[in-house]
Amino acid sequence: MALDPGRVVSQLRELQALTGDDNGAQRVAWTDTWNTARTWLDGLLEGLPLERERDAAGNDWWTLRGDSERAVLIGGHIDSVPNGGWLDGCLNVVAGAEVLRRLAEQGTPPVTIRLVNWADEEGARFGRSLFGSSAAGGSMSDQDELRQLTDRDGISLPDALAANGVDLDRALEARSQLDSAAAYLELHIEQGPVLESMGIPLGAVLGTYGVERWRITWTGQAAHAGSTPMDKRRDALAGAAKLALALRDIAAQVGNGAVCTSGGVVCRPGIVTSVVETAEQLLDQRHLDADSLAELRRLAQEASERFAAEENLEVAWERIWNIEPILFDPALIDLCDDACRAVAGTSHRLPSGPLHDAAEVARAGVPTVMLFVQSLRGLSHTKLEDTRDEHLELAVAALDRLADSTIARVSSDR
């Protein structure tokens, strides 16, 4: 049977109706709705000569054995955020299932082909993103912290995993799944406005941004709002506000896609009749280049010290989390770019600001590339998320072409 991109769009609509409501997609990992989606995905591949496996981290694998054990992986995730979009994550695996179906019906391929549905990419329930792919990639080293995580109902992550057949202490056994991997391909909606602004449907992804995430605590002095003159105040919020505005200039100064976000400020005592004594500010900085990411952090720290002096405050920085930039494989980027041009007549190379499972696979040493399809209005993680049907069909066709060229490359490298 030939590839049918239109069937993928119809299947995505079917999944939307099955696992969503008026507020959007509800396929949060480690829930009944997520398991309904996983069972539905399994049904798309029934009757094909595939080996089916669920690994120790809860990742689902379908394997089409080839003449060589070297494997080309196609992956994604079917879980969503609460009230999420109809395409984020599930496009990857539903399109991958269509490509795998086409390959399986053509007979034995020269190399092994594997489709993976990664478990809990979003981290929506417990706050730990990339669970399944980090276990398989071998980077999961926070087992002690994971044991302490609970959801809003007080259920612990280990208990939720156990209810889904996963033992946290054995999750790293999934590492063996990448032993034979020779390449990894992932299709995803862009989740940003770049491709739409350029009028281009598809793009090849250069890599995922490195991230620096910090908690900045500004300390001043609480004082009565009515009796304290403006020039005598030590207002912690003033420091946070100045830095929030300065981040725009800092990002522009570093450039080349730099982004900085002051994502939240918590003030104490937090009452209208008191000057703010402490302000806890969350900062997220991202860049594709490691030196530029370090420069973003340096400039922001210098600015915070300058504002602290201006406002007679103390300022302290505490790192919350960080990840280095992940660059994708140059040869696969070229193949992806070629595939985009072949089906759409044009292409654009761009970085990914959000993290993806592909980053964990690349960190594990597997040659990796991502293919982006345009997102309308740049929106994602909302029921307003959308992509034109014709662009989705182009994306499926490009993924199929990319799979063929990658298979040929891996086969020739044996």
C-alpha positions in Angstrom: 0.0 0.0 0.0 1.3 3.5 -0.9 1.8 6.2 1.7 -1.4 8.0 2.5 -0.7 11.4 4.2 -4.4 12.2 4.2 -5.1 9.1 6.3 -2.7 10.5 9.0 -4.8 13.7 9.2 -8.0 11.7 9.5 -6.4 9.5 12.2 -5.3 12.6 14.1 -8.8 13.9 14.1 -10.1 10.6 15.3 -7.6 10.7 18.2 -8.7 14.3 19.0 -12.3 13.1 19.3 -11.3 10.1 21.4 -9.0 11.8 24.0 -10.0 15.5 24.0 -12.9 17.7 25.1 -14.0 21.2 24.5 -10.9 22.5 26.3 -8.4 20.6 24.2 -6.4 17.4 24.4 -6.3 15.5 27.7 -3.7 12.8 27.1 -1.6 13.5 30.2 0.9 10.8 30.8 0.2 8.1 33.4 -3.5 8.6 33.2 -6.4 6.5 31.8 -6.8 8.8 28.8 -3.1 8.4 27.9 -3.5 4.7 28.1 -6.5 4.9 25.8 -4.4 6.8 23.3 -1.6 4.2 23.6 -4.0 1.4 22.9 -5.5 3.3 19.9 -2.0 3.9 18.5 -1.2 0.2 18.8 -4.4 -0.5 16.8 -3.1 1.5 13.9 -0.3 -1.1 13.4 -2.3 -4.3 13.9 -1.7 -7.0 11.2 1.7 -5.8 10.2 4.9 -8.0 10.7 6.1 -6.0 13.6 7.6 -6.9 17.0 5.8 -5.1 19.8 7.5 -4.2 23.1 7.0 -1.9 26.1 10.4 -1.2 27.8 11.2 -0.7 31.5 10.5 3.1 31.3 7.1 2.7 29.7 8.2 3.5 26.1 6.4 1.6 23.3 8.4 0.1 20.5 7.4 -1.4 17.1 10.2 -3.1 15.2 10.3 -4.1 11.6 13.3 -6.4 11.2 15.6 -5.7 8.3 18.6 -7.4 6.7 20.8 -5.5 9.2 20.4 -5.1 13.0 21.4 -1.4 12.6 18.2 0.5 13.2 16.7 3.7 11.9 14.4 5.1 14.6 11.3 7.2 14.1 9.9 8.7 17.3 7.6 11.0 19.1 5.1 11.1 22.0 1.4 10.7 22.3 1.0 12.4 25.7 -0.1 16.0 25.9 -0.4 18.8 28.4 -3.8 19.4 30.0 -6.1 21.3 27.6 -3.4 20.8 24.9 -3.4 20.9 21.2 -4.4 18.2 18.7 -1.0 17.9 17.1 1.7 18.3 19.7 3.4 15.0 20.0 0.9 12.8 18.4 1.6 14.0 14.9 5.1 12.5 15.3 4.0 9.0 16.1 0.9 8.8 13.9 2.9 10.0 10.9 5.7 7.6 11.9 3.1 4.8 12.0 2.1 5.6 8.4 5.7 5.5 7.2 6.3 2.2 9.1 3.2 0.7 7.5 4.4 1.7 4.0 7.8 0.2 4.7 6.4 -3.0 6.2 4.1 -3.6 3.2 7.1 -3.3 0.8 8.9 -6.3 2.4 12.1 -6.7 4.3 14.1 -3.4 4.5 17.9 -3.3 4.2 18.1 -2.1 7.9 15.8 -2.5 10.8 13.2 0.2 11.3 11.7 1.0 14.7 8.9 3.3 15.8 9.0 4.6 19.4 6.3 6.3 21.4 8.2 7.9 24.3 6.6 7.9 27.7 5.8 11.3 29.4 7.6 13.8 27.2 5.6 16.7 28.6 6.0 16.1 32.3 2.6 17.6 32.8 1.5 15.6 35.8 4.7 15.5 37.9 6.9 18.3 36.3 9.6 15.9 35.0 9.8 16.2 31.2 11.4 13.7 28.8 11.0 10.8 31.3 11.1 7.9 28.8 13.7 9.3 26.5 16.0 10.3 29.3 15.8 6.8 30.7 16.6 5.3 27.3 19.3 7.9 26.6 21.0 7.2 29.9 20.9 10.8 31.2 18.3 10.1 34.0 20.4 10.6 37.1 17.8 12.2 39.4 16.1 9.0 40.8 16.2 10.4 44.4 14.5 13.6 43.4 12.0 11.7 41.2 10.9 9.6 44.2 9.8 12.8 46.0 7.6 14.1 43.2 3.9 14.2 43.8 1.0 15.4 41.7 -1.7 17.9 42.8 -3.6 15.1 44.4 -0.7 13.9 46.5 0.0 10.8 44.4 3.7 10.1 44.2 5.5 9.5 40.9 6.7 6.0 41.8 3.1 5.0 42.7 1.7 6.4 39.4 4.5 4.6 37.5 3.7 1.4 39.3 0.1 1.7 38.4 1.2 1.7 34.8 3.6 -1.2 35.1 6.8 0.8 35.5 9.3 0.4 38.3 11.3 3.6 38.8 14.3 1.7 40.0 14.4 -0.3 36.8 13.6 2.5 34.3 17.3 2.9 33.2 17.1 -0.6 31.8 15.5 1.1 28.8 19.0 2.2 27.8 19.5 -1.0 25.9 16.9 0.1 23.4 19.4 2.4 21.7 22.2 -0.1 21.4 21.6 -0.7 17.7 20.3 2.8 16.8 22.1 4.3 13.8 19.8 7.3 13.3 16.8 9.0 14.9 14.1 11.0 13.0 11.4 13.1 14.6 8.6 15.2 13.0 7.0 17.9 15.1 5.0 21.0 14.8 7.2 24.1 15.1 5.3 25.5 18.1 6.6 29.0 17.0 5.9 31.6 14.4 9.0 31.5 12.2 7.9 29.2 9.4 4.5 30.9 9.1 6.1 34.4 9.1 8.3 33.3 6.2 5.4 31.5 4.3 7.3 28.2 4.4 5.5 25.0 5.4 8.5 22.8 6.4 11.9 23.2 7.9 15.0 21.2 9.0 15.9 21.7 12.7 19.5 22.5 13.6 19.3 21.4 17.2 17.6 22.3 20.5 18.5 25.3 22.5 20.6 25.1 25.7 18.7 26.3 28.7 19.7 28.1 31.9 17.0 28.3 34.5 17.5 30.4 37.7 15.7 31.6 40.8 16.8 35.1 41.6 16.0 36.4 45.1 15.9 40.1 45.7 15.9 41.2 49.3 15.0 44.7 50.5 13.1 45.9 53.5 9.3 45.8 54.3 8.0 49.2 55.2 4.6 50.9 55.5 3.3 51.9 52.1 1.9 55.2 53.4 4.7 56.5 55.6 7.8 55.5 53.7 9.0 58.2 51.2 9.8 56.9 47.7 13.5 57.8 47.9 13.9 55.9 51.2 12.4 52.6 50.0 14.3 49.3 49.5 11.7 47.8 47.2 12.7 44.3 46.2 10.2 44.3 43.3 12.0 47.3 41.8 15.1 45.2 41.2 13.1 42.4 39.7 11.1 44.8 37.4 14.3 46.5 36.2 15.8 43.1 35.3 12.7 41.9 33.6 12.8 44.9 31.2 16.6 44.7 30.8 16.3 41.1 29.5 15.0 42.4 26.2 18.1 44.4 25.5 20.3 41.5 26.8 18.7 39.1 24.3 19.1 41.6 21.5 22.7 42.2 22.4 23.6 38.5 22.2 21.4 37.9 19.2 21.3 35.0 16.9 18.0 33.7 18.3 18.7 34.5 22.0 15.6 34.5 24.2 15.2 35.5 27.9 12.1 35.1 29.9 11.2 36.4 33.4 8.5 33.8 34.0 7.2 34.7 37.4 7.8 36.9 40.4 6.5 36.1 43.9 6.5 39.0 46.3 6.5 39.0 50.1 4.8 40.1 52.2 2.5 40.4 49.2 0.1 43.0 50.6 -0.9 46.3 49.2 0.0 48.3 52.3 3.7 47.2 52.4 6.8 47.8 50.4 8.0 44.4 49.0 10.7 42.9 51.2 11.6 39.9 49.0 10.9 39.1 45.4 11.6 35.7 43.9 12.1 35.9 40.2 12.2 33.0 37.8 14.5 33.4 34.8 14.8 31.2 31.7 17.5 31.8 29.1 18.0 29.9 25.9 20.5 29.8 22.9 21.8 27.2 20.4 25.4 28.3 21.1 27.0 27.4 24.4 29.2 30.5 24.6 26.3 32.8 23.7 24.2 31.1 26.4 26.9 31.7 29.0 27.1 35.4 27.8 23.3 35.7 28.4 23.8 34.5 31.9 26.8 36.8 32.5 25.0 39.9 31.3 21.9 39.2 33.3 24.0 38.7 36.5 25.9 41.9 35.9 22.6 43.8 35.4 21.1 42.3 38.5 24.1 43.5 40.6 23.8 47.0 39.1 20.1 47.2 39.9 20.7 45.9 43.4 23.1 48.7 44.0 20.8 51.3 42.5 17.9 50.2 44.7 19.9 49.4 47.8 19.0 45.7 47.7 20.7 42.3 48.0 20.4 39.8 45.1 21.2 36.1 45.1 21.1 33.6 42.2 20.2 29.9 42.6 20.4 27.6 39.6 17.2 25.5 39.1 18.2 23.5 36.1 20.2 23.7 32.9 20.9 21.7 29.8 23.6 22.3 27.1 22.7 23.1 23.5 22.1 19.9 21.5 23.2 20.1 17.8 21.8 17.6 15.4 23.7 15.6 12.9 24.9 17.7 9.9 24.4 14.9 7.3 20.9 14.2 8.5 20.1 17.9 8.5 21.1 18.0 4.8 18.9 15.0 4.1 16.0 16.6 6.0 16.5 19.9 4.1 16.5 17.9 0.8 13.3 16.1 1.8 11.5 19.4 2.6 12.5 20.9 -0.7 11.5 17.8 -2.7 7.9 17.9 -1.4 7.3 21.6 -0.7 9.7 23.3 -3.1 11.4 25.2 -0.3 12.9 24.8 3.2 14.4 26.7 6.1 16.9 25.7 8.7 16.0 26.8 12.2 16.7 25.9 15.8 14.2 24.5 18.3 13.5 26.6 21.4 11.4 23.9 23.1 13.1 20.7 24.2 12.1 17.4 22.6 12.8 13.7 23.1 15.2 14.1 20.1 17.6 16.0 22.3 17.9 13.1 24.7 18.5 10.7 21.8 21.2 13.0 20.4 22.8 13.3 23.8 23.2 9.6 23.9 25.3 9.7 20.7 22.7 8.7 18.1 22.8 10.8 14.9 19.5 12.7 15.1 17.4 15.2 13.2 14.0 16.8 13.5 11.6 18.0 10.8 9.3 21.0 11.6 6.0 21.8 10.1 4.5 25.2 10.3 2.3 26.2 13.3 -0.5 28.6 12.7 -0.1 31.8 14.8 2.9 30.0 16.4 0.6 28.6 19.1 1.0 25.3 20.9 0.0 23.8 24.3 -3.5 25.2 23.7 -6.7 24.0 22.0 -6.0 26.8 19.5 -3.0 24.9 18.2 -3.4 24.2 14.5 -1.6 23.5 11.2 -3.2 23.5 7.7 -4.2 20.0 6.5 -2.2 20.4 3.3 0.9 21.3 5.3 0.4 18.2 7.6 0.2 16.1 4.4 3.4 17.6 3.1 5.1 16.9 6.5 4.1 13.2 6.3 5.5 13.0 2.7 8.7 14.7 3.8 9.2 12.4 6.8 8.7 9.4 4.4 11.3 10.7 2.0 13.7 11.5 4.9 13.2 7.9 6.2 14.1 6.5 2.8 17.2 8.6 2.4 18.3 7.8 5.9 17.8 4.1 5.4 19.9 4.3 2.2 22.6 6.2 4.1 22.7 3.8 7.0 22.7 0.8 4.7 25.6 2.1 2.7 27.6 2.7 5.9 27.5 -0.9 7.0 
